[in-house]
């Protein structure tokens, strides 16, 4: 069975093969990702792959146990500390970038920091110093303005939370004409 899973509340939908594991909507599961085990929440049951049917599916290892949820809670505290360290180093190094969100995988051995920047940024020194300071593998990922709004949230012109943060999870391409309007 194929299910749709969110790795963190603000991530894109990832399609996973459950194998023999029985899951229900809103269950927390442990996934085997390219960076190790990670916690996800089942959002779609019996999903159809939207983009490419030949796409390799992530594997669900097991339903999340209480200790997995506790690890995720501890990692959440470490993520805010890591983001603060990253912001301080960005200022020290004088880089033109804005760190947005940090995310540890379940075992805490891999940290991904999402950032926005107007232009290309040479952040090799930042990664080196962060890895030394946090004693973990660090990956930086640049995101565009729409993903930035989804990650940090906000209030739209209508007075409600941004659509991309509440229910829009996939962004359709926007033409230059539409963007100008």
Secondary structure by P-SEA (a helix, b strand, c coil): cbbbbbccccccbbbbbbccccccccbbbbbbccccbbbbbbcccccccccccccbbbbbcccccaaaaaaaaaaaaaaaaaaaaaaaaaaaacccccccbbbbcccccbbbbbbcccccccaaaaaaaaaaaaccbbbbbbbcaaaaaaacccccccccccccccccccccccccccccc
